[in-house]
Amino acid sequence: MDKVELEVTNREILGKKVKHLRRQGITPVHLFGHSIKSLALQCDTGELERVLAQAGQTGLIGLKLDKEKKPRTVVVREFDRDWRRGKLLHVDFYQVKMEEKIKLEVPVVLVGEAPALKFKDNMLEHELETLTVECLPAKIPASLEVDISSLTEPGQAIRVKDIDLDKDITVLNDPELVVVKISSRPVEKVEEEVVEVAEEVVEAPEEAPPGEETEEA
């Protein structure tokens, strides 16, 4: 997988004060990894957004630090975003070693058309949107494609064990977990409106006790 590069600099502003960096178009980032010293860094927000869009969730990134001639190979481990405003808040990078396997989440992408969906009573349920894989950094897939064209009727499913993968990639999820399945749509109960008819109950006047006369009489 080709790497994209991102220039970063050391960050001295920490804690809640980083909000001042964001106002200047700078995003705080953090670099960590196995047997390396963690670093507080920062970079241009626009460039960071471009790199994230290009690398996706699993792409390798060449992190170019101040005064270091060789970029560090990293992957995005986690990022925070203000989803209401769409602004990037923070990104964590994990430095990898090309000769050591890494575990990470890879998105599941459904391809093809399920014949069962030609019937309006059927529905597709995507149970697992990501899978945890282990492989060398150079073998990290951008996504895992799952062909749903074999799903022809309700009850059919594709499980983790049914996914064809490169021999160098190991899926760590339970093999029996359902990734996607066809289900029947629940029968919608039409609530009948119950119209209450008000019946007028005409009560007969109470009979006067024997020997007593009503006022009208």
C-alpha positions in Angstrom: 0.0 0.0 0.0 1.4 3.4 -1.0 2.2 5.9 1.7 1.1 9.5 1.9 3.2 12.0 3.7 2.4 14.5 6.4 4.6 17.1 7.9 4.3 17.6 11.7 6.2 19.7 14.3 6.8 19.3 18.0 4.0 20.7 20.2 4.6 22.6 23.4 1.0 23.6 24.1 -0.7 20.9 26.0 -4.0 20.3 27.8 -7.0 22.6 27.4 -4.8 25.3 25.8 -4.8 23.3 22.5 -8.1 25.0 21.7 -6.0 28.1 20.8 -4.1 25.9 18.2 -7.4 24.8 16.6 -8.4 28.5 16.1 -5.2 29.0 14.1 -5.9 26.0 11.8 -3.6 23.7 13.7 -4.6 20.2 15.0 -2.9 18.6 18.0 -1.7 15.1 17.2 0.0 12.4 19.3 2.5 9.7 18.2 3.0 6.5 20.1 4.1 3.0 19.4 5.8 -0.2 20.6 9.1 0.6 22.3 9.2 4.3 21.2 8.9 7.5 23.1 5.5 9.1 22.8 5.5 12.5 21.2 3.1 15.5 21.4 2.9 16.9 17.9 0.9 19.3 15.7 0.2 19.9 12.1 -1.8 22.0 9.6 -5.5 21.0 9.8 -6.1 21.3 6.1 -3.1 19.0 5.2 -4.2 16.6 7.9 -7.7 16.4 6.5 -6.3 15.7 3.0 -4.1 12.9 4.3 -6.8 11.3 6.3 -9.1 11.3 3.3 -6.4 9.8 1.1 -5.2 7.2 3.6 -8.6 6.2 4.9 -8.8 4.1 8.1 -6.0 1.7 7.3 -3.5 3.4 5.0 0.1 3.9 5.8 1.3 7.5 6.4 4.8 8.8 6.3 5.1 11.2 9.2 7.8 13.8 8.6 9.1 15.2 11.9 11.3 18.3 12.5 15.0 17.6 11.6 14.4 13.9 10.9 15.5 12.9 7.5 13.5 9.7 7.3 9.7 9.8 7.7 8.2 7.5 10.3 5.6 5.0 9.1 2.4 5.3 11.0 -1.3 4.4 10.9 -4.2 6.3 12.3 -5.1 4.6 15.6 -7.9 7.0 16.7 -9.3 10.5 16.0 -11.8 12.8 17.6 -14.1 15.1 15.7 -16.7 17.6 16.7 -19.5 15.9 14.6 -21.8 18.9 15.1 -19.4 21.3 13.4 -17.4 18.7 11.5 -14.1 20.0 12.9 -11.2 17.7 13.6 -10.1 17.8 17.3 -7.3 15.3 17.7 -5.5 12.4 16.0 -3.5 9.6 17.5 -0.9 8.0 15.2 0.7 4.6 15.9 4.2 4.0 14.6 4.6 0.6 13.0 7.6 -1.6 12.1 7.3 -3.1 8.7 8.7 -6.5 9.9 6.2 -6.8 12.8 2.5 -7.6 12.5 -0.1 -5.1 13.6 -3.7 -5.5 14.8 -6.3 -3.0 13.5 -9.9 -2.5 12.5 -10.6 -2.8 8.8 -14.0 -1.7 7.3 -16.3 -4.3 5.7 -17.6 -3.2 2.2 -20.6 -5.0 0.7 -20.4 -5.6 -3.0 -22.8 -7.2 -5.5 -26.5 -7.5 -5.4 -28.5 -9.9 -3.2 -31.3 -11.6 -5.3 -33.4 -11.8 -2.1 -33.7 -8.0 -2.0 -35.8 -8.1 -5.2 -38.7 -9.0 -2.9 -40.0 -6.1 -0.8 -40.6 -8.4 2.2 -36.9 -9.1 2.6 -34.3 -6.8 4.1 -30.5 -6.8 4.5 -28.9 -6.6 7.9 -25.2 -5.6 8.0 -24.2 -6.9 11.4 -20.4 -6.2 11.4 -19.1 -3.0 9.8 -15.5 -3.7 10.7 -13.3 -6.7 11.4 -10.2 -7.0 13.5 -7.3 -8.3 11.4 -3.6 -9.0 12.1 -1.0 -8.7 9.4 2.2 -7.0 8.4 1.8 -3.3 7.7 2.5 -3.8 4.0 -0.4 -6.2 3.8 -3.0 -4.0 5.5 -6.1 -4.0 3.2 -8.0 -0.8 2.6 -11.2 -2.7 3.2 -12.6 -6.3 3.2 -15.1 -6.9 0.4 -18.0 -9.2 1.0 -20.0 -10.4 -2.0 -23.7 -10.6 -1.1 -24.8 -12.0 -4.5 -25.2 -15.5 -3.0 -28.0 -14.4 -0.6 -31.2 -15.5 -2.3 -33.7 -16.0 0.6 -34.4 -15.1 4.2 -32.3 -16.8 6.8 -29.2 -16.9 4.6 -26.1 -15.3 6.1 -22.4 -14.7 5.5 -20.2 -15.3 8.5 -16.7 -14.3 9.3 -15.4 -17.8 8.3 -16.9 -17.4 4.8 -14.8 -14.4 3.9 -11.9 -15.1 1.5 -8.7 -13.4 2.6 -5.1 -13.2 1.6 -3.2 -16.0 3.4 -1.0 -13.4 5.1 -4.1 -11.7 6.8 -5.7 -13.2 9.9 -9.1 -12.2 11.1 -9.3 -12.3 14.9 -13.1 -12.1 15.2 -15.1 -15.2 16.1 -15.5 -17.2 12.8 -19.2 -17.9 13.6 -20.2 -14.2 13.9 -22.6 -13.1 11.2 -21.3 -10.3 9.0 -24.5 -9.8 6.9 -27.8 -11.7 6.6 -31.2 -11.6 4.9 -34.2 -11.2 7.2 -37.9 -10.9 6.6 -39.3 -7.5 7.3 -41.4 -7.5 10.5 -45.2 -7.5 9.8 -46.5 -4.0 10.5 -49.5 -4.2 12.7 -52.1 -1.8 11.4 -53.8 -0.3 14.4 -57.5 -0.1 13.8 -59.1 3.0 15.0 -61.8 2.1 17.4 -64.7 4.5 17.1 -66.6 4.8 20.2 -70.2 5.5 19.7 -71.7 7.4 22.6 -75.0 5.9 23.5 -77.5 8.1 25.2 -78.9 6.3 28.1 -82.3 7.6 28.9 -83.0 6.9 32.5 -86.6 6.6 33.5 -87.6 8.9 36.3 -87.6 7.2 39.6 -91.0 6.0 40.8 -92.3 7.7 43.8 -92.9 5.5 46.8 -96.5 4.4 47.3 -98.6 7.0 48.9 -96.3 9.9 47.9 -97.1 12.3 45.1 -94.7 14.1 42.9 -94.5 17.9 43.0 -96.0 18.0 39.5 -98.9 16.0 40.7 
